[in-house]
């Protein structure tokens, strides 16, 4: 029982200290820094979205080129088979 009471007292002291620090306010420098960080995060998110879009575009182009390559391979195999038939 004493351990629980002691634990609660320590917890209350920690909460009081945290509240005291939180209530001390935020300086103008900290607010300006926070605004700069928010702007930087927005810019990075914008850049990230742009890069994702570019990645999707490039993946689509790769898929198209792979499809054309597969078609060429099929035509090559057909041509080779036809040439072998003619050679016989």
Rosetta blueprint (number, residue, H / E / L):
1 X L
2 X H
3 X H
4 X H
5 X H
6 X H
7 X H
8 X H
9 X H
10 X H
11 X H
12 X H
13 X H
14 X H
15 X H
16 X H
17 X H
18 X H
19 X H
20 X H
21 X H
22 X H
23 X L
24 X L
25 X L
26 X L
27 X L
28 X H
29 X H
30 X H
31 X H
32 X H
33 X H
34 X H
35 X H
36 X H
37 X H
38 X H
39 X H
40 X H
41 X H
42 X H
43 X H
44 X H
45 X H
46 X H
47 X H
48 X H
49 X H
50 X H
51 X H
52 X H
53 X H
54 X H
55 X H
56 X H
57 X H
58 X H
59 X H
60 X H
61 X H
62 X H
63 X H
64 X H
65 X H
66 X H
67 X H
68 X H
69 X H
70 X H
71 X H
72 X H
73 X H
74 X H
75 X H
76 X H
77 X H
78 X H
79 X H
80 X H
81 X H
82 X H
83 X H
84 X H
85 X H
86 X H
87 X H
88 X L
